Amino acid sequence: MTALAPAAPLSSRSGGHPLADARTLTLRVLLYYRRSPGLIAASLLAPLAMLLVFGYIFGSAISLPGGGKYRDYLMPGMFILVAVNGIMPAMNGAARDVGRGVTDRLRSMPISRSAALLGQTLADVVVSSVVLTMMVGVGLALGWRAHNGIGDALGAMGLLLLFRFTTNWIGIYLGLLVGREDMASQLSVLVFPLSMVTNVFVTTGGMPGWLRFLADWNPISAVAAAARRLFGNAVPLQPGDPWPLRHPIPATLAWAAVLLAVFFPLAVRKFNSHGR
């Protein structure tokens, strides 16, 4: 970790230039990843494990509406896991920074308070773009294809990175709220059931009514449907599909806007009030 500057007078502590501060802190986090390339490899483990379990063990027993190939349906779901898993490292990292005093040291510096958190999230998006690219390479090697052209494929990647950016703010707020790395690690397991009650692994048409309602209106389901549509791996719409699944791209943008509008100010406010 780079050395931090001494505390500035109170009058200048919030007077930094947000963009310049965010850029500096983004580079700080990226240098940390550069020295720890194993962290990038670790980010691939969960999606690859799920791909093995569902694609090669359970996949032969799963049928899709319209008779499509299950692995074509599943692969965008693995990309979604990369996006959703942004909650876990952000929550653990924020709680670790609180426990080790990094948060207090950042708050004592003459930098923009929002930039201190924005740098972390932007760095995570850069690293996540590398992980997503690697996952796409795995998918192509296994026979998965994007059928709608490079433009729509890049649009899908953009939506996935936008959602990763969004989940980072959720994780940062929760990590600051918990304030303990061990507790944050235990709470991270709750992300898995959140990802399961969706259309990531299977379509929702065969679920019980109450569970299908939760899955259909889960923001993750909208992102998954949007990615499949843009990649050209979508399944036919089913009777009873709600608005987010019929219009997944605007639904994804709407969910991202709502979640950011809620958790961005909560995270910044919690960062500012830490220790008071």
URJOCOR-V448944 format. One record per residue. N is the residue number from 1. RES is the residue in three letters. SS is DSSP state (H for helix, E for strand, L for the rest). Layout:
N;RES;SS
N;RES;SS
This chain:
1;MET;L
2;THR;L
3;ALA;L
4;LEU;L
5;ALA;L
6;PRO;L
7;ALA;L
8;ALA;L
9;PRO;L
10;LEU;H
11;SER;H
12;SER;H
13;ARG;L
14;SER;L
15;GLY;L
16;GLY;L
17;HIS;L
18;PRO;H
19;LEU;H
20;ALA;H
21;ASP;H
22;ALA;H
23;ARG;H
24;THR;H
25;LEU;H
26;THR;H
27;LEU;H
28;ARG;H
29;VAL;H
30;LEU;H
31;LEU;H
32;TYR;H
33;TYR;H
34;ARG;H
35;ARG;H
36;SER;L
37;PRO;L
38;GLY;H
39;LEU;H
40;ILE;H
41;ALA;H
42;ALA;H
43;SER;H
44;LEU;H
45;LEU;H
46;ALA;H
47;PRO;H
48;LEU;H
49;ALA;H
50;MET;H
51;LEU;H
52;LEU;H
53;VAL;H
54;PHE;H
55;GLY;H
56;TYR;H
57;ILE;H
58;PHE;H
59;GLY;H
60;SER;H
61;ALA;H
62;ILE;L
63;SER;L
64;LEU;L
65;PRO;H
66;GLY;H
67;GLY;H
68;GLY;L
69;LYS;L
70;TYR;H
71;ARG;H
72;ASP;H
73;TYR;H
74;LEU;H
75;MET;H
76;PRO;H
77;GLY;H
78;MET;H
79;PHE;H
80;ILE;H
81;LEU;H
82;VAL;H
83;ALA;H
84;VAL;H
85;ASN;L
86;GLY;H
87;ILE;H
88;MET;H
89;PRO;H
90;ALA;H
91;MET;H
92;ASN;H
93;GLY;H
94;ALA;H
95;ALA;H
96;ARG;H
97;ASP;H
98;VAL;H
99;GLY;H
100;ARG;L
101;GLY;L
102;VAL;H
103;THR;H
104;ASP;H
105;ARG;H
106;LEU;H
107;ARG;H
108;SER;L
109;MET;L
110;PRO;L
111;ILE;L
112;SER;L
113;ARG;H
114;SER;H
115;ALA;H
116;ALA;H
117;LEU;H
118;LEU;H
119;GLY;H
120;GLN;H
121;THR;H
122;LEU;H
123;ALA;H
124;ASP;H
125;VAL;H
126;VAL;H
127;VAL;H
128;SER;H
129;SER;H
130;VAL;H
131;VAL;H
132;LEU;H
133;THR;H
134;MET;H
135;MET;H
136;VAL;H
137;GLY;H
138;VAL;H
139;GLY;H
140;LEU;H
141;ALA;H
142;LEU;L
143;GLY;L
144;TRP;L
145;ARG;L
146;ALA;L
147;HIS;L
148;ASN;L
149;GLY;H
150;ILE;H
151;GLY;H
152;ASP;H
153;ALA;H
154;LEU;H
155;GLY;H
156;ALA;H
157;MET;H
158;GLY;H
159;LEU;H
160;LEU;H
161;LEU;H
162;LEU;H
163;PHE;H
164;ARG;H
165;PHE;H
166;THR;H
167;THR;H
168;ASN;H
169;TRP;H
170;ILE;H
171;GLY;H
172;ILE;H
173;TYR;H
174;LEU;H
175;GLY;H
176;LEU;H
177;LEU;H
178;VAL;H
179;GLY;L
180;ARG;L
181;GLU;H
182;ASP;H
183;MET;H
184;ALA;H
185;SER;H
186;GLN;H
187;LEU;H
188;SER;L
189;VAL;L
190;LEU;H
191;VAL;H
192;PHE;H
193;PRO;H
194;LEU;H
195;SER;H
196;MET;H
197;VAL;L
198;THR;L
199;ASN;L
200;VAL;L
201;PHE;L
202;VAL;L
203;THR;L
204;THR;L
205;GLY;L
206;GLY;L
207;MET;L
208;PRO;L
209;GLY;H
210;TRP;H
211;LEU;H
212;ARG;H
213;PHE;H
214;LEU;H
215;ALA;H
216;ASP;H
217;TRP;L
218;ASN;L
219;PRO;H
220;ILE;H
221;SER;H
222;ALA;H
223;VAL;H
224;ALA;H
225;ALA;H
226;ALA;H
227;ALA;H
228;ARG;H
229;ARG;H
230;LEU;H
231;PHE;H
232;GLY;L
233;ASN;L
234;ALA;L
235;VAL;L
236;PRO;L
237;LEU;L
238;GLN;L
239;PRO;L
240;GLY;L
241;ASP;L
242;PRO;L
243;TRP;H
244;PRO;H
245;LEU;H
246;ARG;H
247;HIS;L
248;PRO;H
249;ILE;H
250;PRO;H
251;ALA;H
252;THR;H
253;LEU;H
254;ALA;H
255;TRP;H
256;ALA;H
257;ALA;H
258;VAL;H
259;LEU;H
260;LEU;H
261;ALA;H
262;VAL;H
263;PHE;H
264;PHE;H
265;PRO;H
266;LEU;H
267;ALA;H
268;VAL;H
269;ARG;H
270;LYS;H
271;PHE;H
272;ASN;H
273;SER;H
274;HIS;L
275;GLY;L
276;ARG;L
